[in-house]
Amino acid sequence: MGFSSLLKKASLAGAFFMPAIWLSTALAYCPTPSGLTQVAVQRVVDGDTLRLSDGRSVRMIGLNTPELGKQGRSDEPFAIAARKRLEALVADSGGRVGVLPGKESKDHYGRTLAHLYSASGANLEAQMLADGLGFQVAVAPNVDLVACQQAAEREARQAGRGLWRQSPVLKAEQIQRSGFAVVSGRVSKVQRNRGGIWIELQDSLVLRVAPNLVGQFDNARLQALKGKQIEARGWVVDRSRRGGLKPGQPRWLLPLTDPAMLQSAR
């Protein structure tokens, strides 16, 4: 009662509302698993994380929403809208969600990694993606819903909803800081060594497939990318801060966590 009524007020105060057709489409993206137990939500932390009444902090699988400001940083665009939207979805579900833990059930912060479902069976990650309030991400081995979540994001992107109103895609040479990014560029070099597969974009950024993930990728397809325009997404790392940057190497590194994080340019 308390959580639901408070968040319904919050939803009226400015959260995004999807027309019924969007909701029905989002329901169709990712099928509802059977036997889900509904758990009460204590609070929504941000657009992709919430705390349950049983004490678990849950990071939603397949969804990365803009960051709320911390340590003096300002909120990223659509960060507050994403949190309000998730609050409204939880409130509409009676303050309870179905929790389906991933194959890898914890992240390095100790949070539970899980897919979340509303009381009506809608996958909440797909709803957020269809609303244009987050990016689809794939981190092996939690990749079971990649295809349906990609479809949800694709619809938002084509319709120009939320963060897709203006393209958030950076050119490789525009990267200026670490953190999540969707980047595009032309492949100048592809090489494989003991450190994995390295895909260089115009001397600005290198994508890396770690040795333990090489088997998940089509090596011939990767080798054929040289000279082609591609789009990749993931968490960019500044190699100069690690002290491991050698002369001639790109400063920025983006580890590829699944083949779904690399696409031909649109």
C-alpha positions in Angstrom: 0.0 0.0 0.0 2.7 2.6 1.1 5.1 1.9 -1.8 2.4 1.5 -4.4 0.5 4.7 -3.5 3.7 6.8 -3.2 4.9 5.6 -6.5 1.6 6.1 -8.2 1.9 9.8 -7.1 5.4 9.8 -8.5 4.2 8.4 -11.8 1.6 11.2 -12.1 4.4 13.7 -11.4 6.1 13.1 -14.7 7.2 9.5 -15.4 6.8 8.3 -19.0 3.5 6.7 -20.0 3.5 4.2 -22.8 0.4 3.9 -24.9 -1.4 0.6 -24.6 0.0 -0.6 -28.0 3.6 -0.1 -26.7 2.8 -2.1 -23.6 1.2 -5.0 -25.5 4.2 -5.0 -27.8 6.6 -5.0 -24.9 4.7 -8.0 -23.4 5.3 -9.8 -26.7 9.1 -9.3 -26.8 10.2 -11.6 -24.0 8.0 -14.5 -22.9 6.9 -14.9 -19.3 8.6 -17.8 -17.5 6.4 -20.1 -15.4 6.5 -20.4 -11.6 7.9 -17.0 -10.8 7.5 -15.8 -7.2 6.5 -12.2 -6.7 8.7 -10.3 -4.3 7.9 -6.9 -2.7 10.1 -4.0 -3.8 11.5 -1.8 -1.0 12.7 1.0 -3.3 13.9 1.7 -6.8 17.5 2.9 -6.8 17.8 3.9 -10.4 16.6 2.9 -13.8 18.1 -0.6 -13.7 18.6 -1.4 -10.0 16.2 -1.9 -7.2 16.2 -3.2 -3.6 13.8 -5.9 -2.6 12.1 -6.3 0.8 14.1 -9.4 1.4 17.3 -7.3 1.4 18.5 -8.2 -2.1 19.8 -5.5 -4.4 18.9 -6.5 -7.9 20.7 -5.3 -11.1 18.4 -6.0 -14.1 20.0 -8.2 -16.8 20.3 -6.8 -20.3 19.5 -3.2 -19.4 21.9 -0.3 -18.8 20.2 3.1 -18.0 21.8 6.5 -17.8 23.7 7.2 -14.5 22.3 9.4 -11.8 24.8 12.1 -10.6 27.2 11.0 -7.9 30.2 12.7 -6.2 29.4 16.1 -7.7 28.6 14.8 -11.2 25.4 15.9 -12.8 22.7 13.4 -13.8 23.1 11.9 -17.3 20.3 12.7 -19.8 17.2 10.6 -19.1 18.6 9.2 -15.8 15.8 10.6 -13.7 13.2 9.8 -16.3 14.4 6.2 -16.3 14.2 5.9 -12.5 10.7 7.4 -12.5 9.6 5.0 -15.2 10.8 2.0 -13.4 9.1 3.3 -10.2 5.8 3.6 -12.1 6.1 0.1 -13.6 6.7 -1.4 -10.2 3.8 0.6 -8.7 1.5 -0.6 -11.5 2.6 -4.1 -10.6 1.3 -3.6 -7.0 4.8 -3.0 -5.6 5.9 -6.5 -6.4 8.0 -8.1 -9.1 8.8 -11.6 -10.4 12.5 -12.4 -10.1 14.4 -14.7 -12.4 18.1 -14.9 -11.5 20.6 -15.2 -14.3 23.0 -18.1 -14.9 25.6 -15.9 -13.3 23.6 -14.8 -10.3 25.8 -12.1 -8.7 27.9 -9.2 -10.0 31.2 -8.0 -8.6 29.3 -5.6 -6.3 27.4 -8.5 -4.8 24.1 -7.5 -6.4 21.7 -10.2 -7.6 21.6 -10.3 -11.4 18.1 -11.1 -12.6 15.3 -10.5 -15.1 12.3 -8.8 -13.6 8.6 -9.3 -14.5 5.5 -7.4 -13.7 2.4 -9.0 -12.2 1.0 -9.2 -15.7 4.0 -11.1 -16.9 5.8 -8.3 -18.8 9.6 -8.3 -18.8 10.5 -5.0 -17.2 13.9 -4.7 -19.1 12.1 -4.9 -22.4 9.5 -2.3 -21.3 12.3 0.1 -20.4 14.1 -0.5 -23.6 10.9 -0.1 -25.7 10.4 3.2 -23.9 13.9 4.4 -25.0 15.1 4.8 -21.4 18.1 2.5 -21.5 20.5 0.6 -23.7 20.4 -3.2 -24.4 23.5 -4.9 -23.1 24.7 -8.5 -23.2 27.2 -9.9 -20.8 27.9 -13.6 -21.1 26.6 -16.0 -19.7 23.4 -14.0 -18.9 22.4 -13.7 -22.6 19.2 -15.7 -22.8 16.9 -12.8 -23.6 19.3 -10.9 -26.0 17.1 -11.3 -29.1 13.9 -10.1 -27.6 15.6 -7.2 -25.7 17.3 -6.1 -28.9 13.9 -6.0 -30.6 12.6 -3.8 -27.9 15.5 -1.4 -28.2 15.2 -1.5 -32.0 11.6 -0.3 -31.9 12.5 2.6 -29.6 15.4 3.6 -31.8 13.4 3.5 -35.0 10.6 5.6 -33.3 13.1 8.1 -31.8 11.9 7.6 -28.3 13.7 8.7 -25.2 17.5 8.7 -25.4 17.1 7.9 -29.2 15.5 11.3 -29.9 19.0 12.5 -30.7 21.6 9.8 -31.5 23.7 9.0 -28.5 26.2 7.1 -30.7 29.7 8.5 -30.4 32.3 8.4 -33.1 35.4 6.6 -31.9 37.4 9.7 -32.0 34.9 11.6 -29.8 35.4 9.4 -26.7 36.6 11.6 -23.8 36.0 9.5 -20.7 35.6 6.0 -19.3 32.1 4.6 -18.8 29.3 3.0 -20.9 29.2 4.2 -24.5 27.7 3.2 -27.9 30.4 4.0 -30.5 30.9 3.8 -34.2 33.9 3.8 -36.4 35.8 2.2 -39.3 37.9 -0.9 -38.5 41.5 -0.3 -39.3 43.0 -3.5 -37.9 42.0 -6.9 -36.6 44.5 -9.2 -34.9 44.5 -12.2 -32.7 47.1 -13.1 -30.1 47.4 -14.6 -26.6 45.5 -11.6 -25.3 42.4 -12.4 -27.4 41.1 -10.7 -30.5 41.8 -6.9 -31.0 39.7 -4.8 -33.3 41.1 -1.3 -33.8 39.0 1.7 -34.9 40.9 4.5 -36.6 43.7 4.7 -34.0 41.2 6.0 -31.4 39.7 2.9 -29.8 40.4 -0.8 -29.6 37.7 -3.5 -29.0 38.9 -6.6 -27.2 37.5 -10.1 -27.1 39.1 -11.8 -24.1 40.6 -15.3 -24.7 37.8 -17.0 -22.6 35.1 -15.4 -24.9 36.8 -16.0 -28.3 34.8 -19.2 -28.8 31.5 -17.3 -28.5 32.4 -15.1 -31.6 32.6 -15.9 -35.3 36.3 -15.4 -35.9 36.0 -15.3 -39.7 33.4 -12.6 -39.4 35.6 -10.6 -37.1 38.6 -10.9 -39.5 36.4 -9.7 -42.3 35.5 -6.4 -40.5 38.7 -4.6 -41.6 37.7 -1.5 -43.6 34.1 -1.7 -42.5 32.0 0.7 -40.5 30.8 -0.9 -37.3 28.9 0.0 -34.1 30.0 -1.4 -30.7 28.8 -0.9 -27.1 30.2 -1.5 -23.7 32.2 0.0 -20.9 35.1 2.0 -22.2 38.4 1.9 -20.2 41.1 4.5 -20.2 44.3 2.5 -20.7 46.6 5.5 -19.9 45.4 5.4 -16.3 46.5 1.8 -15.9 50.0 2.6 -16.9 49.8 0.0 -19.6 49.6 2.2 -22.7 52.4 1.6 -25.1 53.4 4.1 -27.9 51.1 3.9 -30.9 48.3 2.1 -29.0 44.8 3.6 -28.8 44.1 5.2 -25.4 40.6 3.8 -25.1 39.7 0.1 -24.7 36.2 -1.4 -25.0 35.9 -5.1 -23.9 33.3 -7.0 -25.9 31.3 -9.1 -23.6 29.1 -10.9 -26.2 28.7 -10.9 -30.0 25.4 -8.9 -29.6 27.6 -5.9 -28.5 29.0 -5.6 -32.0 26.9 -4.7 -35.0 27.3 -3.4 -38.5 26.9 0.4 -38.6 23.3 1.6 -39.2 
